[in-house]
Amino acid sequence: MSILIVTNNWYTHKNECGVMIMITDSFDNQSEPIVTMQSFYGEQNHIIDICMIILSKRIYDNIFELYECELITEIHVCNGSYPIYKFNHEGKDIGFYLTGIGSTLASQLCIEANWLTGATKFIMSGSAGSLDKDKTHNKFVIPTESYRDEGMSYHYAKASDYIRIKNSNVVAEIFDNLELPHIQGKVWTTDAMLRETKNNVEKRKNDGCIAVEMELAGVQAVCNYHGLELYNFLSTGDVVSEDEYEVEGLSGANHNMDKFYIGLEIANRISKNI
Protein backbone atom coordinates (compact mmCIF):
# COMPACT_ATOMS: atom_id res chain seq x y z
CA MET A 1 0.00 0.00 0.00
CA SER A 2 1.22 3.54 -0.77
CA ILE A 3 -0.14 6.97 0.07
CA LEU A 4 -0.41 9.75 -2.51
CA ILE A 5 0.88 13.12 -1.34
CA VAL A 6 0.63 16.39 -3.29
CA THR A 7 3.59 18.73 -2.78
CA ASN A 8 4.20 22.17 -4.24
CA ASN A 9 6.18 20.73 -7.12
CA TRP A 10 5.58 17.03 -7.71
CA TYR A 11 3.21 14.22 -6.88
CA THR A 12 4.96 11.85 -4.48
CA HIS A 13 4.23 8.59 -2.69
CA LYS A 14 5.18 7.21 0.69
CA ASN A 15 5.68 3.47 0.64
CA GLU A 16 5.00 1.10 3.52
CA CYS A 17 8.30 2.04 5.12
CA GLY A 18 7.46 5.74 5.09
CA VAL A 19 10.10 6.55 2.47
CA MET A 20 9.18 9.48 0.23
CA ILE A 21 9.22 8.48 -3.45
CA MET A 22 9.28 11.21 -6.08
CA ILE A 23 8.05 10.79 -9.62
CA THR A 24 11.50 12.03 -10.62
CA ASP A 25 12.88 8.80 -9.11
CA SER A 26 11.67 6.90 -12.19
CA PHE A 27 15.17 6.22 -13.55
CA ASP A 28 16.01 2.55 -12.99
CA ASN A 29 19.22 1.10 -14.37
CA GLN A 30 19.33 -1.75 -11.86
CA SER A 31 16.78 -4.07 -13.48
CA GLU A 32 15.90 -5.17 -17.00
CA PRO A 33 13.04 -3.69 -19.07
CA ILE A 34 10.01 -5.90 -19.57
CA VAL A 35 9.24 -4.60 -23.07
CA THR A 36 12.09 -4.54 -25.61
CA MET A 37 12.52 -3.62 -29.26
CA GLN A 38 13.34 -7.23 -30.02
CA SER A 39 9.88 -8.22 -28.77
CA PHE A 40 8.30 -6.19 -31.58
CA TYR A 41 10.87 -6.19 -34.38
CA GLY A 42 13.25 -9.09 -33.87
CA GLU A 43 16.98 -8.58 -34.31
CA GLN A 44 18.38 -5.10 -34.84
CA ASN A 45 19.03 -4.02 -38.44
CA HIS A 46 22.11 -2.20 -39.74
CA ILE A 47 21.17 -0.26 -42.86
CA ILE A 48 22.40 3.32 -42.37
CA ASP A 49 24.67 5.28 -40.03
CA ILE A 50 23.07 8.74 -40.06
CA CYS A 51 19.40 9.64 -39.75
CA MET A 52 17.65 13.02 -39.87
CA ILE A 53 14.73 13.59 -37.50
CA ILE A 54 12.33 15.87 -39.40
CA LEU A 55 9.78 17.97 -37.50
CA SER A 56 8.17 19.78 -40.46
CA LYS A 57 5.77 18.11 -42.90
CA ARG A 58 6.69 20.68 -45.55
CA ILE A 59 10.40 19.95 -45.25
CA TYR A 60 9.63 16.22 -45.24
CA ASP A 61 7.61 16.50 -48.47
CA ASN A 62 10.28 18.64 -50.13
CA ILE A 63 12.92 15.96 -49.60
CA PHE A 64 11.01 13.69 -51.98
CA GLU A 65 11.16 16.45 -54.60
CA LEU A 66 14.92 16.85 -54.18
CA TYR A 67 16.05 13.23 -53.98
CA GLU A 68 15.15 9.77 -55.13
CA CYS A 69 14.07 8.25 -51.81
CA GLU A 70 13.83 4.59 -50.87
CA LEU A 71 11.59 3.21 -48.14
CA ILE A 72 13.77 1.10 -45.85
CA THR A 73 11.51 0.30 -42.89
CA GLU A 74 8.51 1.43 -40.86
CA ILE A 75 7.88 2.14 -37.20
CA HIS A 76 4.52 0.56 -36.39
CA VAL A 77 2.10 1.82 -33.75
CA CYS A 78 -1.54 0.95 -33.18
CA ASN A 79 -2.86 4.14 -34.78
CA GLY A 80 -0.60 4.25 -37.82
CA SER A 81 3.01 3.99 -38.89
CA TYR A 82 6.10 6.15 -39.37
CA PRO A 83 7.99 5.22 -42.55
CA ILE A 84 11.75 5.68 -42.64
CA TYR A 85 13.36 6.50 -45.98
CA LYS A 86 16.89 6.98 -47.20
CA PHE A 87 18.45 9.06 -49.97
CA ASN A 88 21.98 9.32 -51.27
CA HIS A 89 23.81 12.60 -50.83
CA GLU A 90 27.33 12.92 -52.22
CA GLY A 91 27.82 9.17 -52.05
CA LYS A 92 26.47 8.75 -48.52
CA ASP A 93 23.12 7.18 -47.61
CA ILE A 94 21.17 9.30 -45.14
CA GLY A 95 17.95 8.21 -43.49
CA PHE A 96 15.05 10.43 -42.50
CA TYR A 97 11.58 10.26 -41.02
CA LEU A 98 8.84 12.63 -39.94
CA THR A 99 8.71 12.44 -36.15
CA GLY A 100 5.91 13.21 -33.75
CA ILE A 101 5.83 16.41 -31.76
CA GLY A 102 6.74 16.33 -28.07
CA SER A 103 9.46 14.76 -25.98
CA THR A 104 7.89 11.37 -25.35
CA LEU A 105 6.95 10.57 -28.93
CA ALA A 106 10.08 12.01 -30.51
CA SER A 107 12.26 10.11 -28.05
CA GLN A 108 10.47 6.79 -28.50
CA LEU A 109 10.61 7.05 -32.29
CA CYS A 110 14.34 7.77 -32.08
CA ILE A 111 14.85 4.54 -30.12
CA GLU A 112 12.86 2.57 -32.66
CA ALA A 113 14.60 4.22 -35.62
CA ASN A 114 17.94 3.16 -34.17
CA TRP A 115 16.77 -0.43 -33.79
CA LEU A 116 15.21 -0.66 -37.25
CA THR A 117 18.00 1.05 -39.21
CA GLY A 118 21.15 0.78 -37.11
CA ALA A 119 21.65 4.56 -37.27
CA THR A 120 23.74 5.84 -34.37
CA LYS A 121 23.98 9.51 -35.35
CA PHE A 122 20.80 11.60 -35.37
CA ILE A 123 20.44 15.16 -36.63
CA MET A 124 17.40 17.01 -35.27
CA SER A 125 16.38 20.59 -35.94
CA GLY A 126 13.06 22.13 -35.07
CA SER A 127 11.59 25.48 -34.17
CA ALA A 128 11.69 27.15 -30.78
CA GLY A 129 10.10 30.08 -29.02
CA SER A 130 12.53 32.84 -28.18
CA LEU A 131 12.88 33.84 -24.54
CA ASP A 132 15.36 36.60 -25.35
CA LYS A 133 14.61 38.37 -28.62
CA ASP A 134 17.76 40.50 -28.49
CA LYS A 135 20.01 37.44 -28.24
CA THR A 136 18.26 35.14 -30.72
CA HIS A 137 17.15 37.56 -33.47
CA ASN A 138 18.30 36.30 -36.89
CA LYS A 139 20.41 33.59 -35.23
CA PHE A 140 20.15 29.85 -34.92
CA VAL A 141 20.13 28.55 -31.36
CA ILE A 142 22.55 25.75 -30.50
CA PRO A 143 21.50 24.38 -27.10
CA THR A 144 24.12 23.70 -24.46
CA GLU A 145 21.69 22.39 -21.80
CA SER A 146 17.97 21.78 -21.66
CA TYR A 147 15.66 22.25 -18.69
CA ARG A 148 13.76 19.00 -18.13
CA ASP A 149 10.16 20.16 -17.90
CA GLU A 150 8.87 16.91 -19.45
CA GLY A 151 8.53 13.30 -18.37
CA MET A 152 10.47 11.08 -20.77
CA SER A 153 13.99 12.05 -19.74
CA TYR A 154 13.44 10.98 -16.12
CA HIS A 155 13.16 7.35 -17.24
CA TYR A 156 16.51 7.49 -19.08
CA ALA A 157 18.69 9.73 -16.91
CA LYS A 158 19.09 10.47 -13.22
CA ALA A 159 16.94 13.34 -12.02
CA SER A 160 18.41 16.83 -12.45
CA ASP A 161 17.09 20.20 -13.51
CA TYR A 162 19.08 20.23 -16.74
CA ILE A 163 20.53 17.74 -19.17
CA ARG A 164 23.74 18.64 -20.99
CA ILE A 165 23.54 18.64 -24.78
CA LYS A 166 26.58 16.55 -25.54
CA ASN A 167 27.48 17.68 -29.06
CA SER A 168 26.70 21.39 -28.68
CA ASN A 169 30.29 22.43 -29.30
CA VAL A 170 30.58 20.11 -32.31
CA VAL A 171 27.54 21.72 -33.91
CA ALA A 172 28.77 25.22 -33.01
CA GLU A 173 32.11 24.52 -34.68
CA ILE A 174 30.31 23.43 -37.86
CA PHE A 175 28.25 26.64 -37.77
CA ASP A 176 31.47 28.61 -37.35
CA ASN A 177 32.98 26.88 -40.39
CA LEU A 178 29.85 27.59 -42.42
CA GLU A 179 29.83 31.21 -41.17
CA LEU A 180 26.22 30.89 -40.02
CA PRO A 181 24.87 33.26 -37.34
CA HIS A 182 24.21 31.39 -34.12
CA ILE A 183 24.20 31.56 -30.36
CA GLN A 184 24.82 28.82 -27.81
CA GLY A 185 22.79 28.75 -24.63
CA LYS A 186 20.38 27.00 -22.32
CA VAL A 187 16.91 26.05 -23.54
CA TRP A 188 13.73 24.81 -21.92
CA THR A 189 11.99 21.59 -23.00
CA THR A 190 8.32 21.58 -22.05
CA ASP A 191 5.54 19.06 -22.52
CA ALA A 192 2.89 21.74 -22.17
CA MET A 193 3.11 24.59 -24.66
CA LEU A 194 -0.17 26.05 -23.39
CA ARG A 195 1.26 26.24 -19.86
CA GLU A 196 4.18 28.49 -20.75
CA THR A 197 2.84 30.99 -18.23
CA LYS A 198 4.35 34.39 -17.51
CA ASN A 199 5.74 33.20 -14.18
CA ASN A 200 7.32 30.10 -15.69
CA VAL A 201 8.78 32.11 -18.56
CA GLU A 202 10.35 34.51 -16.07
CA LYS A 203 11.80 31.62 -14.05
CA ARG A 204 13.45 30.12 -17.11
CA LYS A 205 14.72 33.51 -18.36
CA ASN A 206 16.20 34.26 -14.94
CA ASP A 207 17.88 30.87 -15.09
CA GLY A 208 19.54 31.81 -18.38
CA CYS A 209 17.34 30.01 -20.91
CA ILE A 210 17.10 31.74 -24.28
CA ALA A 211 14.53 29.53 -26.03
CA VAL A 212 11.79 26.98 -25.37
CA GLU A 213 10.97 23.84 -27.39
CA MET A 214 9.30 20.46 -26.89
CA GLU A 215 11.61 17.53 -27.77
CA LEU A 216 15.26 18.00 -26.90
CA ALA A 217 15.61 16.90 -23.25
CA GLY A 218 13.95 13.55 -23.86
CA VAL A 219 15.74 12.80 -27.12
CA GLN A 220 19.11 13.67 -25.59
CA ALA A 221 18.38 11.43 -22.61
CA VAL A 222 17.52 8.37 -24.71
CA CYS A 223 20.51 8.99 -26.98
CA ASN A 224 22.82 9.12 -23.96
CA TYR A 225 21.26 5.98 -22.50
CA HIS A 226 21.58 3.97 -25.72
CA GLY A 227 24.99 5.29 -26.73
CA LEU A 228 23.74 7.35 -29.68
CA GLU A 229 24.96 10.75 -30.88
CA LEU A 230 22.53 13.66 -31.25
CA TYR A 231 23.28 16.85 -33.18
CA ASN A 232 20.69 19.55 -32.52
CA PHE A 233 20.07 23.15 -33.49
CA LEU A 234 16.95 25.31 -33.41
CA SER A 235 15.36 28.11 -35.37
CA THR A 236 13.42 30.63 -33.30
CA GLY A 237 10.17 32.03 -34.61
CA ASP A 238 7.51 32.87 -32.05
CA VAL A 239 8.49 35.10 -29.15
CA VAL A 240 7.16 34.29 -25.69
CA SER A 241 9.26 36.74 -23.72
CA GLU A 242 7.26 39.86 -24.55
CA ASP A 243 4.06 41.22 -23.00
CA GLU A 244 2.11 39.77 -25.90
CA TYR A 245 2.80 36.53 -27.73
CA GLU A 246 4.42 37.16 -31.14
CA VAL A 247 3.66 34.44 -33.68
CA GLU A 248 4.60 36.06 -36.99
CA GLY A 249 7.89 34.23 -37.44
CA LEU A 250 6.72 30.78 -36.39
CA SER A 251 5.83 29.41 -39.83
CA GLY A 252 9.23 30.26 -41.25
CA ALA A 253 11.03 28.78 -38.26
CA ASN A 254 9.04 25.58 -38.66
CA HIS A 255 9.28 25.08 -42.40
CA ASN A 256 12.26 26.92 -43.91
CA MET A 257 14.43 24.50 -45.88
CA ASP A 258 17.62 26.07 -44.53
CA LYS A 259 17.45 23.70 -41.57
CA PHE A 260 17.51 20.71 -43.93
CA TYR A 261 20.48 22.01 -45.91
CA ILE A 262 22.39 22.75 -42.72
CA GLY A 263 21.53 19.23 -41.56
CA LEU A 264 23.14 17.91 -44.74
CA GLU A 265 26.31 19.87 -43.97
CA ILE A 266 26.38 18.37 -40.48
CA ALA A 267 25.86 14.90 -41.97
CA ASN A 268 28.79 15.43 -44.36
CA ARG A 269 31.11 16.35 -41.54
CA ILE A 270 30.12 13.73 -39.00
CA SER A 271 30.15 10.98 -41.64
CA LYS A 272 33.91 11.45 -41.91
CA ASN A 273 34.22 10.37 -38.28
CA ILE A 274 32.22 7.15 -38.60
C-alpha positions in Angstrom: 0.0 0.0 0.0 1.2 3.5 -0.8 -0.1 7.0 0.1 -0.4 9.8 -2.5 0.9 13.1 -1.3 0.6 16.4 -3.3 3.6 18.7 -2.8 4.2 22.2 -4.2 6.2 20.7 -7.1 5.6 17.0 -7.7 3.2 14.2 -6.9 5.0 11.9 -4.5 4.2 8.6 -2.7 5.2 7.2 0.7 5.7 3.5 0.6 5.0 1.1 3.5 8.3 2.0 5.1 7.5 5.7 5.1 10.1 6.5 2.5 9.2 9.5 0.2 9.2 8.5 -3.4 9.3 11.2 -6.1 8.0 10.8 -9.6 11.5 12.0 -10.6 12.9 8.8 -9.1 11.7 6.9 -12.2 15.2 6.2 -13.5 16.0 2.5 -13.0 19.2 1.1 -14.4 19.3 -1.7 -11.9 16.8 -4.1 -13.5 15.9 -5.2 -17.0 13.0 -3.7 -19.1 10.0 -5.9 -19.6 9.2 -4.6 -23.1 12.1 -4.5 -25.6 12.5 -3.6 -29.3 13.3 -7.2 -30.0 9.9 -8.2 -28.8 8.3 -6.2 -31.6 10.9 -6.2 -34.4 13.2 -9.1 -33.9 17.0 -8.6 -34.3 18.4 -5.1 -34.8 19.0 -4.0 -38.4 22.1 -2.2 -39.7 21.2 -0.3 -42.9 22.4 3.3 -42.4 24.7 5.3 -40.0 23.1 8.7 -40.1 19.4 9.6 -39.7 17.6 13.0 -39.9 14.7 13.6 -37.5 12.3 15.9 -39.4 9.8 18.0 -37.5 8.2 19.8 -40.5 5.8 18.1 -42.9 6.7 20.7 -45.5 10.4 19.9 -45.2 9.6 16.2 -45.2 7.6 16.5 -48.5 10.3 18.6 -50.1 12.9 16.0 -49.6 11.0 13.7 -52.0 11.2 16.4 -54.6 14.9 16.9 -54.2 16.0 13.2 -54.0 15.1 9.8 -55.1 14.1 8.3 -51.8 13.8 4.6 -50.9 11.6 3.2 -48.1 13.8 1.1 -45.9 11.5 0.3 -42.9 8.5 1.4 -40.9 7.9 2.1 -37.2 4.5 0.6 -36.4 2.1 1.8 -33.8 -1.5 1.0 -33.2 -2.9 4.1 -34.8 -0.6 4.2 -37.8 3.0 4.0 -38.9 6.1 6.1 -39.4 8.0 5.2 -42.5 11.8 5.7 -42.6 13.4 6.5 -46.0 16.9 7.0 -47.2 18.5 9.1 -50.0 22.0 9.3 -51.3 23.8 12.6 -50.8 27.3 12.9 -52.2 27.8 9.2 -52.1 26.5 8.7 -48.5 23.1 7.2 -47.6 21.2 9.3 -45.1 18.0 8.2 -43.5 15.1 10.4 -42.5 11.6 10.3 -41.0 8.8 12.6 -39.9 8.7 12.4 -36.2 5.9 13.2 -33.7 5.8 16.4 -31.8 6.7 16.3 -28.1 9.5 14.8 -26.0 7.9 11.4 -25.3 6.9 10.6 -28.9 10.1 12.0 -30.5 12.3 10.1 -28.0 10.5 6.8 -28.5 10.6 7.0 -32.3 14.3 7.8 -32.1 14.8 4.5 -30.1 12.9 2.6 -32.7 14.6 4.2 -35.6 17.9 3.2 -34.2 16.8 -0.4 -33.8 15.2 -0.7 -37.3 18.0 1.1 -39.2 21.2 0.8 -37.1 21.6 4.6 -37.3 23.7 5.8 -34.4 24.0 9.5 -35.4 20.8 11.6 -35.4 20.4 15.2 -36.6 17.4 17.0 -35.3 16.4 20.6 -35.9 13.1 22.1 -35.1 11.6 25.5 -34.2 11.7 27.2 -30.8 10.1 30.1 -29.0 12.5 32.8 -28.2 12.9 33.8 -24.5 15.4 36.6 -25.4 14.6 38.4 -28.6 17.8 40.5 -28.5 20.0 37.4 -28.2 18.3 35.1 -30.7 17.2 37.6 -33.5 18.3 36.3 -36.9 20.4 33.6 -35.2 20.2 29.8 -34.9 20.1 28.5 -31.4 22.5 25.8 -30.5 21.5 24.4 -27.1 24.1 23.7 -24.5 21.7 22.4 -21.8 18.0 21.8 -21.7 15.7 22.3 -18.7 13.8 19.0 -18.1 10.2 20.2 -17.9 8.9 16.9 -19.4 8.5 13.3 -18.4 10.5 11.1 -20.8 14.0 12.0 -19.7 13.4 11.0 -16.1 13.2 7.3 -17.2 16.5 7.5 -19.1 18.7 9.7 -16.9 19.1 10.5 -13.2 16.9 13.3 -12.0 18.4 16.8 -12.5 17.1 20.2 -13.5 19.1 20.2 -16.7 20.5 17.7 -19.2 23.7 18.6 -21.0 23.5 18.6 -24.8 26.6 16.6 -25.5 27.5 17.7 -29.1 26.7 21.4 -28.7 30.3 22.4 -29.3 30.6 20.1 -32.3 27.5 21.7 -33.9 28.8 25.2 -33.0 32.1 24.5 -34.7 30.3 23.4 -37.9 28.3 26.6 -37.8 31.5 28.6 -37.4 33.0 26.9 -40.4 29.9 27.6 -42.4 29.8 31.2 -41.2 26.2 30.9 -40.0 24.9 33.3 -37.3 24.2 31.4 -34.1 24.2 31.6 -30.4 24.8 28.8 -27.8 22.8 28.8 -24.6 20.4 27.0 -22.3 16.9 26.1 -23.5 13.7 24.8 -21.9 12.0 21.6 -23.0 8.3 21.6 -22.1 5.5 19.1 -22.5 2.9 21.7 -22.2 3.1 24.6 -24.7 -0.2 26.0 -23.4 1.3 26.2 -19.9 4.2 28.5 -20.7 2.8 31.0 -18.2 4.3 34.4 -17.5 5.7 33.2 -14.2 7.3 30.1 -15.7 8.8 32.1 -18.6 10.4 34.5 -16.1 11.8 31.6 -14.1 13.5 30.1 -17.1 14.7 33.5 -18.4 16.2 34.3 -14.9 17.9 30.9 -15.1 19.5 31.8 -18.4 17.3 30.0 -20.9 17.1 31.7 -24.3 14.5 29.5 -26.0 11.8 27.0 -25.4 11.0 23.8 -27.4 9.3 20.5 -26.9 11.6 17.5 -27.8 15.3 18.0 -26.9 15.6 16.9 -23.2 13.9 13.6 -23.9 15.7 12.8 -27.1 19.1 13.7 -25.6 18.4 11.4 -22.6 17.5 8.4 -24.7 20.5 9.0 -27.0 22.8 9.1 -24.0 21.3 6.0 -22.5 21.6 4.0 -25.7 25.0 5.3 -26.7 23.7 7.3 -29.7 25.0 10.7 -30.9 22.5 13.7 -31.2 23.3 16.8 -33.2 20.7 19.5 -32.5 20.1 23.1 -33.5 17.0 25.3 -33.4 15.4 28.1 -35.4 13.4 30.6 -33.3 10.2 32.0 -34.6 7.5 32.9 -32.1 8.5 35.1 -29.1 7.2 34.3 -25.7 9.3 36.7 -23.7 7.3 39.9 -24.5 4.1 41.2 -23.0 2.1 39.8 -25.9 2.8 36.5 -27.7 4.4 37.2 -31.1 3.7 34.4 -33.7 4.6 36.1 -37.0 7.9 34.2 -37.4 6.7 30.8 -36.4 5.8 29.4 -39.8 9.2 30.3 -41.3 11.0 28.8 -38.3 9.0 25.6 -38.7 9.3 25.1 -42.4 12.3 26.9 -43.9 14.4 24.5 -45.9 17.6 26.1 -44.5 17.4 23.7 -41.6 17.5 20.7 -43.9 20.5 22.0 -45.9 22.4 22.8 -42.7 21.5 19.2 -41.6 23.1 17.9 -44.7 26.3 19.9 -44.0 26.4 18.4 -40.5 25.9 14.9 -42.0 28.8 15.4 -44.4 31.1 16.4 -41.5 30.1 13.7 -39.0 30.2 11.0 -41.6 33.9 11.4 -41.9 34.2 10.4 -38.3 32.2 7.1 -38.6 
